[in-house]
Amino acid sequence: MGEQAVGLLQALGYERLRLYAGGMADWTEHRGPVEGTPVAEVLPAGRTRPAQAPEASRRKGWIAPIEALGDRPMGYLLLLWVWMVVGFGLIYWVAGAWQGYGLRAGEAFVQATWEGLVTALYFSFVTALSIGYGDVVPVGPVRLLAIVEGAAALLIFGIVISKLVSRHQEELTEEIHRITFEDRLGRVRTNLHLVLSEFQAIAGMGGEPGARRERILSRVESAAVVFAGELQTVHDLLYRPQQTPDEQVLESILANLCAVLRELNDLLASLAEAPKGSPTLRRTLRSTAALANEICGECVPRAYAPGLKAWMDQIQGLARQIA
């Protein structure tokens, strides 16, 4: 069974060992690929074809260096642009030693002198910036170099602009996520407070002589469903956090959660026979107990302060009472 299972997983291209029931020992014993390594595609007659390499290693041809520039930091690109402009300026200056193969300013050719070096660097920067005043023009084969410099400078400059725009978009996205996250935490605390108030109001209705049990049960079901949704949000916040909330905010949420669970337990104790006739409430309570039971100081994947762990343990204890 083990060899057949391994062969089937290899044919399907599985590479996540934790999804294989036989475990890592059985997988490696049958020479299965380790997670993160390329997986070979199994073909008929025992022939194999290597898996495709990652995207970065598939870059080929003349486009590869251009794509690689996009991965470089902005400081590197700016320095590369400056050195490229200076390098082309030196080439223009050296070409001035041969009359007719360098630069011409007005009616005279730019010579290989210190004054000519300044003119060559000036022309190189003007070309790289695509200004093109026309006071200095290339002559002969140098015109091809000027075209290459202009294209390369525009390419690097475009990558720099793209990085600036991308960085600004990332900052805006992070700010939007932060505001959305804080608004989400605020809604959780508000909803928990409303649920607590609703449970307290329902508990007060139980003492009224004319209160109908069906009406009380309906309100309990409605509030319990809302509470289960907020509990799911807190559960996701602890187990799959996109952002880590401030400890004071998280502590207030856990404290409200404990208060609601206590009030719910007291309310269920006063309505001991009512939940038996309500499938919706029973289902909601089972879901609530299961989620709250997973909130404990040693259950959540991230390490929290001792005070927060104490609140989590209280939540787990109250969940067991509901169950």
C-alpha positions in Angstrom: 0.0 0.0 0.0 2.9 2.4 0.8 4.6 2.0 -2.5 1.4 2.4 -4.4 0.5 5.5 -2.5 3.9 7.0 -3.0 3.7 6.3 -6.7 0.3 7.9 -7.0 1.4 11.0 -5.1 4.5 11.3 -7.3 2.3 11.1 -10.4 0.0 13.8 -9.1 3.0 16.0 -8.3 2.6 16.3 -4.5 5.4 18.0 -2.7 3.9 18.9 0.7 5.0 16.1 3.0 2.6 17.1 5.8 -0.3 16.2 3.6 0.9 12.6 3.2 -0.6 10.3 5.8 2.4 8.0 5.8 4.6 10.7 7.3 8.0 12.0 6.4 9.8 8.7 7.2 7.7 6.7 4.8 7.9 9.4 2.2 11.7 9.7 2.3 12.1 6.0 2.5 10.5 5.7 -0.9 12.7 8.6 -2.2 9.9 11.1 -2.4 10.9 14.7 -3.1 11.2 17.0 -0.1 9.0 20.1 0.0 10.4 23.0 -1.9 12.4 20.8 -4.4 11.4 20.4 -8.0 9.0 17.5 -8.5 9.5 15.3 -11.5 6.6 14.5 -13.7 6.0 10.8 -14.0 5.5 9.7 -17.6 4.5 6.3 -19.1 7.1 3.6 -19.3 8.9 4.9 -16.3 10.3 8.0 -18.1 10.5 11.2 -16.2 10.6 14.8 -17.1 12.1 17.4 -14.8 9.7 19.9 -13.3 9.8 23.4 -14.5 12.2 25.7 -12.7 11.0 28.7 -10.7 10.1 31.9 -12.6 13.4 33.6 -11.9 15.5 30.8 -13.3 13.3 30.6 -16.5 14.5 34.0 -17.7 16.4 33.6 -20.9 17.6 35.7 -23.8 18.2 39.4 -24.0 15.2 40.2 -21.8 16.8 38.5 -18.8 19.1 41.4 -17.8 16.2 43.9 -18.2 14.0 41.8 -15.9 16.8 41.5 -13.4 17.1 45.3 -13.2 13.6 45.4 -11.9 14.7 43.4 -8.8 17.5 45.8 -7.9 17.1 48.5 -5.2 16.6 52.1 -6.2 20.0 53.2 -5.0 21.7 50.7 -7.2 19.7 51.9 -10.2 20.5 55.5 -9.7 24.1 54.8 -9.2 24.1 52.6 -12.4 22.5 55.5 -14.3 25.1 58.0 -13.2 28.0 55.6 -14.0 26.5 54.8 -17.4 26.2 58.5 -18.3 29.8 59.2 -17.1 31.0 56.1 -19.0 29.4 57.2 -22.3 30.8 60.7 -21.8 34.3 59.3 -21.5 33.7 57.4 -24.7 32.6 60.5 -26.5 35.6 62.3 -25.2 38.1 59.6 -26.3 36.4 59.5 -29.7 37.2 63.2 -30.1 40.8 62.2 -30.8 39.7 61.1 -34.2 38.2 64.1 -36.1 34.9 63.2 -37.6 34.2 60.3 -35.2 33.2 62.2 -32.0 31.2 65.3 -31.1 30.8 68.6 -32.8 29.9 71.8 -31.1 28.9 74.4 -33.7 31.4 74.2 -36.6 34.3 72.8 -34.5 34.9 69.2 -33.4 35.2 68.5 -29.7 38.9 67.6 -29.0 40.3 65.2 -26.4 41.1 68.0 -24.0 39.9 68.9 -20.5 37.5 71.4 -22.0 36.3 68.7 -24.4 35.8 66.3 -21.5 33.3 68.8 -19.9 31.5 69.1 -23.2 31.4 65.3 -23.7 29.9 64.8 -20.1 27.4 67.6 -20.8 26.3 66.0 -24.0 26.1 62.6 -22.3 23.8 63.9 -19.5 21.7 65.9 -22.0 21.2 62.7 -24.1 20.4 60.5 -21.1 17.8 63.0 -19.9 16.3 63.2 -23.5 16.6 67.0 -23.5 18.5 67.4 -26.8 19.4 71.1 -27.1 21.2 70.6 -30.3 24.2 72.7 -29.5 26.4 69.5 -29.4 25.7 66.7 -31.9 27.3 63.3 -32.5 29.1 62.6 -35.7 29.9 59.3 -37.4 29.6 56.0 -35.5 29.1 57.9 -32.2 25.5 58.5 -33.2 24.8 54.9 -32.6 26.3 55.1 -29.1 24.1 58.2 -28.5 21.0 56.1 -29.4 22.0 53.2 -27.2 22.7 55.6 -24.3 19.3 57.3 -24.7 17.4 54.0 -24.8 19.3 52.6 -21.8 18.9 55.8 -19.7 15.2 55.9 -20.5 14.8 52.2 -19.5 16.6 52.7 -16.1 14.7 55.9 -15.5 11.4 54.2 -16.2 12.3 51.4 -13.7 13.1 54.0 -11.1 9.8 55.8 -11.7 8.0 52.5 -11.5 9.6 51.7 -8.2 8.6 55.1 -6.8 5.0 54.6 -7.9 5.0 51.1 -6.5 6.4 52.2 -3.2 3.8 54.9 -2.9 1.0 52.4 -3.7 2.4 50.0 -1.1 2.4 52.7 1.5 -1.2 53.6 0.6 -2.2 49.9 0.7 -0.6 49.4 4.1 -2.4 52.5 5.4 -5.7 51.3 4.1 -5.1 47.9 5.7 -4.2 49.5 9.0 -7.4 51.7 9.0 -9.5 48.7 8.0 -8.0 46.5 10.7 -8.5 49.1 13.4 -12.1 49.6 12.2 -12.6 45.8 12.3 -11.3 45.7 15.9 -13.6 48.5 16.9 -16.6 46.8 15.4 -15.7 43.6 17.2 -15.6 45.4 20.6 -18.9 47.2 19.8 -20.7 44.1 18.8 -19.5 42.2 21.8 -20.8 45.0 24.0 -24.2 45.0 22.2 -24.4 41.2 22.6 -23.6 41.4 26.3 -26.3 44.1 26.7 -28.8 41.9 24.8 -28.1 38.9 26.9 -28.5 41.0 30.1 -31.8 42.3 28.7 -33.0 38.8 28.0 -32.1 37.7 31.5 -34.2 40.5 32.8 -37.1 39.4 30.7 -37.0 36.0 32.4 -38.2 37.5 35.7 -41.2 39.2 34.1 -44.5 37.3 34.9 -46.0 37.8 31.4 -42.9 37.1 29.3 -43.4 34.4 26.7 -40.7 31.7 26.6 -40.9 31.6 22.7 -40.1 35.3 22.5 -37.2 34.9 24.9 -35.8 31.9 23.0 -36.1 33.8 19.7 -34.0 36.7 21.1 -31.5 34.3 22.6 -31.1 32.6 19.2 -30.6 35.9 17.4 -28.0 37.2 19.9 -26.2 33.8 20.0 -25.8 33.9 16.2 -24.3 37.4 16.3 -22.0 36.3 19.1 -20.8 33.2 17.1 -19.9 35.5 14.2 -17.8 37.8 16.4 -16.2 34.8 18.1 -15.2 33.5 14.7 -13.6 36.9 14.1 -11.6 36.7 17.3 -10.6 33.1 16.6 -9.2 34.2 13.2 -7.5 37.1 14.8 -5.6 34.7 17.1 -5.0 31.9 14.6 -4.6 33.7 11.3 -3.5 37.2 12.1 -2.8 39.4 9.1 -1.8 42.1 11.6 -1.0 41.8 15.3 -3.3 44.1 17.4 -2.0 46.1 20.3 -2.0 44.0 23.6 -4.4 46.5 25.3 -6.9 46.3 22.5 -6.7 42.5 22.4 -7.0 42.3 26.2 -10.2 44.4 26.0 -11.6 42.1 23.4 -10.8 39.0 25.4 -12.3 40.6 28.5 -15.5 41.4 26.7 -15.6 37.8 25.3 -15.3 36.4 28.8 -18.1 38.6 30.0 -20.4 37.6 27.2 -19.6 33.9 27.8 -20.4 34.2 31.5 -23.7 36.0 30.7 -24.6 33.3 28.2 -23.9 30.5 30.6 -26.1 32.2 33.3 -28.8 32.7 30.7 -28.7 29.1 29.5 -28.9 27.9 33.2 -32.1 29.9 33.6 -33.5 28.4 30.4 -32.3 24.9 30.9 -35.1 23.2 29.1 -35.6 25.7 26.3 -32.5 24.9 24.2 -33.6 21.3 23.9 -36.4 22.4 21.6 -34.4 24.8 19.5 -32.2 23.1 16.8 -30.8 26.5 15.7 -29.7 27.4 19.2 -28.2 24.0 19.8 -26.2 24.2 16.6 -25.1 27.7 17.4 -24.0 26.8 20.9 -22.0 23.8 19.6 -20.2 26.1 17.1 -19.6 28.7 19.8 -18.2 26.1 22.3 -15.9 24.6 19.6 -14.4 28.0 18.7 -14.1 29.2 22.2 -12.5 25.9 23.3 -9.6 26.5 20.9 -8.8 29.9 22.5 -6.4 29.1 25.3 -2.9 30.2 26.3 -1.2 27.1 25.0 -3.5 26.6 21.9 -2.9 29.7 19.9 0.2 29.6 17.6 1.6 32.9 18.7 3.1 33.7 22.1 1.2 36.3 24.2 1.7 38.0 27.5 0.7 36.1 30.7 -2.2 38.3 31.3 -3.6 37.6 27.8 -3.1 33.9 28.3 -5.1 34.0 31.5 -8.0 35.6 29.7 -7.7 32.9 27.0 -7.8 30.1 29.6 -10.9 31.6 31.2 -12.6 31.6 27.7 -11.7 28.0 27.3 -13.2 27.1 30.7 -16.4 28.9 30.0 -16.6 27.2 26.6 -16.5 23.8 28.4 -19.5 24.9 30.5 -21.5 25.7 27.4 -20.5 22.4 25.8 
